[in-house]
């Protein structure tokens, strides 16, 4: 991009004009955050199993006793030896999420279809410590629009709440769940690459309600 070289006075005028637009964006973002928090919940009645370094666990157990669970659908298919490069770039920033989320009664977990052995091997090679589990024992990734059957590739499917065609089985996304005092689990929010934010850190906190 070619940038104009201007005087300090002209630069200030341009910056003030941009600031006005940034304020509009901040106001819009604040309204969207409130709308996200006001979304109704839907009960998760299906039993899901995950392979973890600690053994097989249920979706409810992934909460680790907290009231919210944020899941990042990390693209890592069962026959891959490495995770998706794009998801791996995001993975470089996930280790610090645990503590701030825990202070807000929330837990983070990345979920992939790859076997837990391949996930653990790749995580070690990348030097990551964040919680990462395998959905391979269940239909979790399929049910939450993070994976599709081989016969669906190239066909019309629903991804990100819209009908589209995909050229792969695994796709990224973020899903948020809530857990009641009696152990009921609810799906509260999901975002995908074709709509909404792919949120991180403090932005993820805004999803908790």
Rosetta silent file (secondary structure, phi, psi, omega in degrees, C-alpha in Angstrom):
SEQUENCE: XXXXXXXXXXXXXXXXXXXXXXXXXXXXXXXXXXXXXXXXXXXXXXXXXXXXXXXXXXXXXXXXXXXXXXXXXXXXXXXXXXXXXXXXXXXXXXXXXXXXXXXXXXXXXXXXXXXXXXXXXXXXXXXXXXXXXXXXXXXXXXXXXXXXXXXXXXXXXXXXXXXXXXXXXXXXXXXXXXXXXXXXXXXXXXXXXXXXXXXXXXXXXXXXX
SCORE:     score description
SCORE:     0.000 S_00000001
   1 L     0.000  133.478  178.263    0.000    0.000    0.000 S_00000001
   2 L   -89.902  125.919 -178.089    1.249    3.441   -0.948 S_00000001
   3 L  -103.837  139.014  174.996    0.888    5.970    1.891 S_00000001
   4 L   -72.607  143.250  174.075    0.506    9.710    1.476 S_00000001
   5 L  -102.514  118.694 -173.197    3.082   11.871    3.230 S_00000001
   6 L  -130.207  174.767  176.279    1.299   14.811    4.864 S_00000001
   7 L   -74.907  165.793  177.442    1.820   17.526    7.442 S_00000001
   8 H   -59.653  -37.091  179.859    1.199   16.954   11.133 S_00000001
   9 H   -65.980  -42.437  178.841   -2.035   18.952   10.925 S_00000001
  10 H   -67.226  -39.743  177.979   -3.335   16.834    8.040 S_00000001
  11 H   -61.328  -42.497 -179.635   -2.332   13.627    9.813 S_00000001
  12 H   -62.215  -41.613  179.255   -4.223   14.727   12.947 S_00000001
  13 H   -63.471  -41.422  179.093   -7.364   15.467   10.937 S_00000001
  14 H   -66.335  -38.835 -179.414   -7.192   12.032    9.285 S_00000001
  15 H   -67.897  -37.876  179.189   -6.617   10.329   12.636 S_00000001
  16 H   -67.299  -35.210  176.726   -9.584   12.122   14.198 S_00000001
  17 H   -65.598  -41.363  177.294  -11.795   11.016   11.321 S_00000001
  18 H   -65.908  -38.726  179.189  -10.664    7.430   11.835 S_00000001
  19 H   -58.770  -39.646  178.600  -11.257    7.734   15.587 S_00000001
  20 H   -60.820  -40.422  178.137  -14.886    8.641   14.926 S_00000001
  21 H   -69.952  -37.511  178.178  -15.293    5.421   12.917 S_00000001
  22 H   -63.003  -36.941  178.214  -13.478    3.390   15.593 S_00000001
  23 H   -66.171  -38.357  176.793  -15.929    4.691   18.193 S_00000001
  24 H   -63.095  -42.005  178.870  -18.838    3.569   16.009 S_00000001
  25 H   -63.313  -42.224  179.463  -17.250    0.130   15.704 S_00000001
  26 H   -62.305  -40.131  178.490  -16.759   -0.068   19.490 S_00000001
  27 H   -66.382  -41.138  177.758  -20.411    0.811   20.051 S_00000001
  28 H   -64.539  -43.014  179.346  -21.529   -1.799   17.527 S_00000001
  29 H   -61.833  -39.973  179.193  -19.254   -4.420   19.093 S_00000001
  30 H   -63.083  -39.482  178.267  -20.675   -3.657   22.536 S_00000001
  31 H   -66.206  -40.430  179.730  -24.213   -4.167   21.226 S_00000001
  32 H   -65.346  -39.412  177.386  -23.228   -7.457   19.584 S_00000001
  33 H   -58.798  -44.289  179.378  -21.617   -8.659   22.831 S_00000001
  34 H   -65.260  -38.552  177.517  -24.879   -8.002   24.666 S_00000001
  35 H   -65.916  -38.588  175.889  -26.852   -9.824   21.975 S_00000001
  36 H   -60.386  -46.677 -177.425  -24.489  -12.800   22.246 S_00000001
  37 H   -65.848  -25.752 -178.403  -24.958  -12.919   25.987 S_00000001
  38 L   -88.483   -2.737  179.272  -28.731  -12.748   25.576 S_00000001
  39 L   -57.015  142.006  172.906  -28.883  -15.727   23.201 S_00000001
  40 L   -68.628  161.293  178.708  -31.129  -18.540   24.442 S_00000001
  41 L  -104.661  156.198  173.617  -29.517  -21.832   25.426 S_00000001
  42 E  -128.387  136.245 -175.873  -30.252  -25.298   24.123 S_00000001
  43 E   -69.524  141.236  174.404  -29.772  -28.454   26.162 S_00000001
  44 L   -98.218   99.212 -175.770  -27.105  -30.945   25.104 S_00000001
  45 L   -91.248  -18.884 -177.830  -28.892  -34.247   25.636 S_00000001
  46 L   -78.415  140.982  178.134  -26.510  -36.453   23.642 S_00000001
  47 L   -84.910  125.799  178.943  -23.713  -38.194   25.530 S_00000001
  48 L  -116.642  140.546  177.656  -20.260  -37.315   24.163 S_00000001
  49 E  -117.958  145.717 -179.563  -16.988  -39.035   25.007 S_00000001
  50 E  -133.192  139.089  170.734  -13.470  -37.619   24.643 S_00000001
  51 E   -88.525  128.084 -177.719  -10.068  -39.226   24.899 S_00000001
  52 E  -129.824  166.782  175.858   -7.815  -37.114   27.111 S_00000001
  53 L   -59.100  -22.337  179.564   -4.355  -37.546   28.644 S_00000001
  54 L   -94.283    5.926 -177.638   -6.214  -38.461   31.854 S_00000001
  55 E   110.063 -174.048 -178.032   -8.388  -41.080   30.144 S_00000001
  56 E   -75.577  135.616 -179.097  -11.866  -41.010   28.660 S_00000001
  57 E  -135.689  158.895  176.262  -14.096  -38.173   29.835 S_00000001
  58 E   -89.990  170.642  176.309  -17.572  -36.837   29.172 S_00000001
  59 H   -60.498  -41.841  178.648  -18.436  -33.351   27.970 S_00000001
  60 H   -60.686  -34.746 -179.495  -19.517  -32.480   31.497 S_00000001
  61 H   -72.685  -23.228  178.021  -16.164  -33.579   32.883 S_00000001
  62 H   -65.949  -19.870  178.510  -14.320  -31.239   30.511 S_00000001
  63 L   -67.607  -20.586 -177.464  -15.726  -28.319   32.541 S_00000001
  64 L    54.386   38.594  175.955  -13.430  -29.339   35.446 S_00000001
  65 L    84.308   -1.135 -178.817  -16.113  -28.254   37.909 S_00000001
  66 L   -94.132  173.688 -173.585  -16.604  -24.783   36.410 S_00000001
  67 L   -90.319  -15.726 -178.846  -19.758  -23.259   34.967 S_00000001
  68 E  -132.364  150.683  177.093  -18.573  -22.535   31.421 S_00000001
  69 E  -135.755  124.372  174.963  -16.557  -24.388   28.810 S_00000001
  70 E  -106.574  123.388 -178.546  -15.014  -22.795   25.712 S_00000001
  71 E  -112.153  127.898  169.971  -14.060  -25.269   22.991 S_00000001
  72 E  -102.158  121.636  178.575  -11.827  -24.442   20.056 S_00000001
  73 E   -80.858   95.181 -175.657  -12.366  -26.875   17.182 S_00000001
  74 L   -85.487  121.895 -177.507   -8.739  -27.366   16.146 S_00000001
  75 L   -70.018  110.022  178.400   -8.406  -28.848   12.653 S_00000001
  76 L  -157.725   94.780 -175.752   -6.487  -32.103   13.048 S_00000001
  77 L   -73.510  159.422 -176.282   -7.938  -35.053   11.122 S_00000001
  78 L   -58.179  -29.608 -176.756   -7.377  -38.661   12.258 S_00000001
  79 L   -99.291    6.686  177.188   -4.880  -39.443    9.488 S_00000001
  80 L   -85.695  150.417  173.555   -2.824  -36.241    9.820 S_00000001
  81 L   -96.766  -20.656  178.545    0.548  -36.186   11.581 S_00000001
  82 L  -127.749  154.772  175.287    0.432  -32.405   12.182 S_00000001
  83 L   -75.094  166.562  177.767   -2.331  -29.982   13.043 S_00000001
  84 L   -55.486  134.468  179.704   -3.671  -27.381   10.628 S_00000001
  85 H   -59.144  -41.515  179.597   -1.084  -24.585   10.070 S_00000001
  86 H   -65.286  -45.542  176.972   -3.659  -21.850   10.616 S_00000001
  87 H   -63.083  -33.356 -179.413   -4.982  -23.429   13.803 S_00000001
  88 H   -68.952  -32.377  174.608   -1.371  -23.928   14.902 S_00000001
  89 H   -62.309  -42.789  176.756   -0.708  -20.205   14.593 S_00000001
  90 H   -65.324  -37.097 -179.512   -3.592  -19.649   16.983 S_00000001
  91 H   -57.437  -28.166  178.387   -2.250  -22.454   19.181 S_00000001
  92 L   -63.781  -13.320 -175.932    0.840  -20.364   19.873 S_00000001
  93 L  -113.631    7.606 -172.046   -1.366  -18.013   21.893 S_00000001
  94 L   -91.921  -18.902 -174.053   -3.481  -20.486   23.879 S_00000001
  95 L   -61.507  -30.099 -176.715   -1.219  -21.424   26.793 S_00000001
  96 L   -87.649    4.281 -174.944   -2.038  -18.292   28.766 S_00000001
  97 H   -77.630  -30.413 -170.564   -5.819  -18.645   28.573 S_00000001
  98 H   -54.802  -50.495 -174.789   -6.376  -21.049   31.448 S_00000001
  99 H   -65.733  -50.611  179.552   -5.840  -18.701   34.395 S_00000001
 100 H   -63.113  -35.583  177.734   -7.909  -15.691   33.220 S_00000001
 101 H   -67.742  -40.141  179.821  -10.761  -17.949   32.128 S_00000001
 102 H   -60.901  -34.594  178.200  -10.688  -19.829   35.439 S_00000001
 103 L   -65.884  -18.018  177.745  -11.128  -16.525   37.274 S_00000001
 104 L  -109.084   25.592  175.892  -14.383  -16.175   35.361 S_00000001
 105 L    61.142   37.424 -178.488  -15.585  -19.711   36.183 S_00000001
 106 E  -132.019  152.783  179.078  -14.658  -20.992   32.719 S_00000001
 107 E  -123.986  146.566  177.580  -12.483  -23.758   31.302 S_00000001
 108 E  -112.923  143.410  171.642  -10.805  -23.979   27.894 S_00000001
 109 E  -149.800  135.326  168.030  -10.213  -27.067   25.773 S_00000001
 110 E   -88.106  144.798 -178.134   -9.138  -27.577   22.184 S_00000001
 111 E  -131.755  132.507  177.501  -10.878  -30.501   20.482 S_00000001
 112 E  -137.732  162.954  177.564   -9.778  -32.437   17.387 S_00000001
 113 L   -83.849  -14.245 -179.234  -10.726  -35.699   15.680 S_00000001
 114 L   -61.470  152.176  175.935   -7.135  -36.965   15.657 S_00000001
 115 L   -60.304  150.176 -176.240   -6.276  -39.757   18.117 S_00000001
 116 H   -60.644  -30.497  179.226   -5.085  -38.472   21.478 S_00000001
 117 H   -64.322  -40.420  178.907   -1.643  -40.017   20.881 S_00000001
 118 H   -71.810  -37.321  177.015   -1.114  -37.886   17.770 S_00000001
 119 H   -61.100  -49.448 -178.626   -2.478  -34.816   19.515 S_00000001
 120 H   -61.950  -39.979  179.337   -0.113  -35.279   22.473 S_00000001
 121 H   -63.280  -45.581 -179.006    2.850  -35.886   20.171 S_00000001
 122 H   -67.714  -40.250  179.108    2.145  -32.752   18.145 S_00000001
 123 H   -61.002  -41.951  178.436    1.476  -30.660   21.248 S_00000001
 124 H   -64.649  -42.874 -179.276    4.824  -31.734   22.735 S_00000001
 125 H   -63.224  -31.113  178.923    6.654  -30.971   19.493 S_00000001
 126 H   -87.241  -10.214  179.203    5.152  -27.474   19.483 S_00000001
 127 L    76.725   24.960 -177.895    5.893  -26.920   23.162 S_00000001
 128 L   -92.359  154.942  179.238    2.263  -26.228   24.077 S_00000001
 129 L  -122.870   -8.549 -175.592    0.624  -26.925   27.448 S_00000001
 130 L   -64.301  157.546 -177.444   -3.034  -26.046   26.869 S_00000001
 131 L   -71.741  128.605 -175.924   -5.695  -28.716   27.295 S_00000001
 132 E  -143.074  122.505 -174.271   -6.323  -30.594   24.045 S_00000001
 133 E  -125.960  166.182 -179.577   -8.561  -33.636   23.731 S_00000001
 134 E  -105.684  131.836  176.469   -9.761  -36.011   21.034 S_00000001
 135 L   -91.683    6.908 -173.036  -13.402  -36.241   19.999 S_00000001
 136 L   -53.615  -34.795 -178.931  -12.719  -39.462   18.097 S_00000001
 137 L   -70.845   -5.725 -173.437  -14.864  -41.673   20.392 S_00000001
 138 L  -143.178 -179.337  179.597  -18.025  -39.658   19.587 S_00000001
 139 L   -93.078   15.899 -173.398  -19.862  -37.522   17.021 S_00000001
 140 H   -52.789  -51.475 -176.403  -19.086  -34.271   18.841 S_00000001
 141 H   -64.146  -35.455  177.181  -17.088  -32.639   16.029 S_00000001
 142 H   -68.858  -44.414 -175.137  -19.706  -33.638   13.460 S_00000001
 143 H   -67.800  -26.851 -178.671  -22.644  -32.444   15.533 S_00000001
 144 L  -106.594   30.145  170.793  -21.095  -29.026   16.162 S_00000001
 145 L    57.882   34.391  176.888  -20.209  -28.345   12.509 S_00000001
 146 L  -110.751   -3.008  177.869  -16.470  -28.861   12.948 S_00000001
 147 E  -156.950  153.187 -178.222  -16.225  -32.008   10.811 S_00000001
 148 L  -135.783  154.380 -179.285  -18.044  -33.652    7.916 S_00000001
 149 L   -70.586  153.400 -179.095  -18.197  -37.181    6.526 S_00000001
 150 H   -53.773  -37.725 -178.266  -16.016  -38.015    3.485 S_00000001
 151 H   -72.084  -11.957  178.881  -19.086  -38.327    1.278 S_00000001
 152 H   -88.094  -15.733 -179.379  -20.146  -34.786    2.228 S_00000001
 153 L   -62.799  127.149 -178.119  -16.988  -33.132    0.860 S_00000001
 154 L    87.363  -13.032  177.561  -17.954  -31.125   -2.219 S_00000001
 155 L   -95.897  165.771  179.408  -21.646  -31.507   -1.457 S_00000001
 156 E   -74.228  125.510  179.693  -23.908  -28.860    0.040 S_00000001
 157 E  -134.692  170.517  173.765  -23.710  -28.873    3.844 S_00000001
 158 E   -97.577  118.582  175.167  -24.532  -26.526    6.708 S_00000001
 159 E  -135.520  128.454 -177.464  -21.412  -24.807    8.073 S_00000001
 160 L    64.153   31.875  176.573  -21.597  -21.708   10.199 S_00000001
 161 L    68.950   14.726  177.221  -25.408  -21.914   10.077 S_00000001
 162 E  -131.412  154.171  177.430  -25.398  -21.404    6.301 S_00000001
 163 E   -82.639  131.003 -177.450  -25.522  -23.792    3.380 S_00000001
 164 E  -156.376  178.422  174.870  -22.204  -24.054    1.555 S_00000001
 165 E  -119.826  135.706 -177.750  -19.807  -26.519   -0.065 S_00000001
 166 L  -116.712  151.672  179.333  -16.542  -27.508    1.594 S_00000001
 167 L  -104.155   15.477 -177.497  -13.379  -29.014    0.144 S_00000001
 168 L  -152.316  166.059  179.682  -12.330  -30.757    3.367 S_00000001
 169 L   -86.676  -34.317 -174.949  -13.680  -32.833    6.223 S_00000001
 170 E  -108.541  137.995 -179.362  -12.391  -30.731    9.139 S_00000001
 171 L  -138.585  156.188 -176.880  -13.107  -27.044    9.686 S_00000001
 172 L   -86.393  163.902  175.417  -12.366  -24.594   12.532 S_00000001
 173 E   176.293  174.522  176.960  -14.758  -23.008   14.978 S_00000001
 174 E  -131.896  131.957  176.611  -15.442  -22.065   18.583 S_00000001
 175 E  -127.194  144.618 -178.057  -18.275  -23.428   20.717 S_00000001
 176 E  -122.389  138.972 -178.720  -19.332  -22.379   24.205 S_00000001
 177 E  -130.963  153.615  175.421  -21.199  -24.479   26.749 S_00000001
 178 E  -122.330  151.928 -179.667  -22.711  -23.894   30.173 S_00000001
 179 E  -129.504  128.481 -178.879  -23.193  -26.359   33.003 S_00000001
 180 L   -80.182  171.552  179.181  -25.869  -26.047   35.674 S_00000001
 181 L   -64.009  -23.936  179.909  -25.432  -26.811   39.360 S_00000001
 182 L   -94.030    4.229  174.949  -27.196  -30.133   38.752 S_00000001
 183 L    94.827    1.944  176.788  -24.839  -31.110   35.917 S_00000001
 184 L   -70.960  142.407 -178.853  -27.019  -30.285   32.911 S_00000001
 185 E  -113.026  137.658 -178.950  -25.011  -29.070   29.903 S_00000001
 186 E  -128.208  143.435  172.680  -26.221  -26.409   27.476 S_00000001
 187 E   -90.257  123.341 -174.156  -24.903  -25.150   24.147 S_00000001
 188 E  -111.479  -24.700 -173.844  -24.851  -21.346   24.343 S_00000001
 189 E  -168.181  147.550  168.920  -22.845  -20.108   21.348 S_00000001
 190 E  -145.371  148.674  175.979  -20.774  -21.092   18.319 S_00000001
 191 E  -137.904  145.364 -178.581  -18.756  -19.077   15.805 S_00000001
 192 E  -132.941  177.921 -172.387  -17.111  -20.147   12.577 S_00000001
 193 L   -70.113  -16.028 -177.313  -14.873  -18.590    9.951 S_00000001
 194 L   -98.930   15.214  177.962  -17.780  -17.389    7.796 S_00000001
 195 E   179.303  145.621 -179.260  -19.417  -15.232   10.435 S_00000001
 196 L    73.985  178.484  177.579  -18.785  -13.675   13.832 S_00000001
 197 L   -83.820  152.193  162.986  -15.422  -13.371   15.516 S_00000001
 198 L   -98.294   88.556 -161.224  -12.978  -16.193   15.985 S_00000001
 199 L   -81.880  156.768  177.373  -12.409  -14.914   19.497 S_00000001
 200 L  -135.585  162.591  170.939   -9.411  -15.066   21.811 S_00000001
 201 H    37.992 -117.347 -174.463   -8.516  -14.085   25.393 S_00000001
 202 H   -64.532  -30.381  177.226  -10.668  -11.182   26.603 S_00000001
 203 H   -64.246  -38.138  176.292  -12.982  -11.453   23.612 S_00000001
 204 H   -62.266  -33.655  179.083  -13.735  -15.022   24.650 S_00000001
 205 H   -61.439  -30.294 -178.694  -14.684  -13.731   28.089 S_00000001
 206 L   -69.425  -11.782 -179.615  -17.457  -11.715   26.463 S_00000001
 207 L   -86.105   -7.009 -168.329  -19.106  -14.979   25.383 S_00000001
 208 L   -84.136  -21.830  179.356  -19.676  -16.211   28.907 S_00000001
 209 L    76.974    0.000    0.000  -22.699  -14.116   29.878 S_00000001
